[in-house]
Amino acid sequence: MISRGPGPDGVGAAPRSVAELAATSAGWKVELGEFGRWLTAEHQVVRGGRRWLVGLTPVGREVVAMVVWRDDALVDHARGTEREMAVLAHRTLIGIVEDRAG
C-alpha cells in the first residue's frame, strides 16, 4: 500500500513536517508534549465502510514511524525522517480518499 514514488498530479506541494501535514486538513489530530514537541499525529478516514487510521510518532531523535490501520488490523508501516514520513502520510491519505488503497 505505501508508495514511495511521486505523488499524484495537481495535489500541490507535499508537506515537509508534521506541522505542515496538520495544516493540510482539519482531520489531523496532533498531540503536543510538555515542551511543544509533537508526540503523535493521527488522521482517521471512513471510506467504503472501513475505518482507516494513519498515525505518526517520533521513535528516535531523527526517526519517525508511520502506521496505517484498516479497521482493527495494522496494514502497513514505515520509518524515516519526519519529512519523509509527512510526505508518505500525505500520499497514503490521498490514496485512501481516492480509493486506491487495499
C-alpha positions, 0 to 999 in steps of 0.5 A: 500500500505505501508508495514511495514514488511521486505523488499524484498530479495537481495535489500541490506541494507535499508537506515537509513536517508534521506541522505542515501535514496538520495544516493540510486538513482539519482531520489531523489530530496532533498531540503536543508534549510538555515542551511543544514537541509533537508526540503523535499525529493521527488522521482517521478516514471512513471510506467504503465502510472501513475505518482507516487510521494513519498515525505518526510518532517520533521513535528516535531523535531523527526517526519517525514511524508511520502506521496505517490501520484498516479497521482493527488490523495494522496494514502497513508501516514505515520509518524515516525522517519526519519529512519523509514520513509527512510526505508518505502520510500525505500520499497514503491519505490521498490514496485512501480518499481516492480509493486506491488503497487495499 
